[in-house]
């Protein structure tokens, strides 16, 4: 149903999902109140990368073109509105180091097929041709040019300051038993893993996925320096160049994926394993640089992952009208989050049909736990 009167929207959760939902509703002229209880957010740990190519099968990720366009428009809109143009969205090509000749054959076959993935990447090439002189890989490398990263912590900080200046940022907890806050037209649950236990009761699975990420730095030149020719190196893990600071090149190295670690506590062994794995992509000089890189930070978070790697958006199953949710952004939150938030806002304010892939009713478990649930 199309809404005409100014709406009061409460958004719960101060990670990326909550930030995007709060921003999208505010853009539409709603009176937004953004709540949070200080819980740790995986959004402040993740590197914020976006990449339209699935390296496992060498195909486009889900709705790549639509999600890329919406992500760019949203982040650039936030940059412009908050006076941070060029500070949040960063284009960095990915260099996928081929594990073997068979994988390169699969990669290059996409160009013979004129596959859709070709618009985002280039055919396989030798490392020297890509300017990757410190990288090793006999089968070569494929580059993705439509990739990069969003500085999510800076984005969250900027949006928190923005909403705080409007008197709309509140340190306040909420759970589904609290229902619709007094005076609100809608409340949107964006608590991520914080909502997992409650959602399980209605058949929505949010799997906490533990991930460790390292922040490293190396000298810009000379002994101990590391050069990737401006590329994010991927060999199953990834090494992302982020900024030059204090005369050093800073990097993010990640990430681990663990389903059995249920707290956002960094795993010391993960730091060793991440460096060791990435070292396989470099020659001896590069491996030495990685081993000697200064550890600036070791962070970990619990990503809210859904079984099919797609977010769950819309009404909170079994709750009264106006109790809504956006959860399950997982590892592709930067890429899919803006489109998911836009779909929620368009559905609630304009009556635009929610995409089938995002509906809670796509899960048989939800239909079983909440018979007759409609979106």
Beta strands, then each sheet from edge to edge (+ up, - down):
strand 1: 8-12
strand 2: 31-36
strand 3: 49-50
strand 4: 53-54
strand 5: 59-60
strand 6: 89-91
strand 7: 94-97
strand 8: 141-144
strand 9: 148-150
strand 10: 169-171
strand 11: 186-189
strand 12: 207-219
strand 13: 232-234
strand 14: 238-245
strand 15: 248-254
strand 16: 294-305
strand 17: 312-315
strand 18: 323-327
sheet 1: 10+ 2+ 1+ 11+ 18+ 17-
sheet 2: 3+ 9- 6+
sheet 3: 4+ 5-
sheet 4: 8+ 7- 13- 14+ 15- 12+ 16-
end
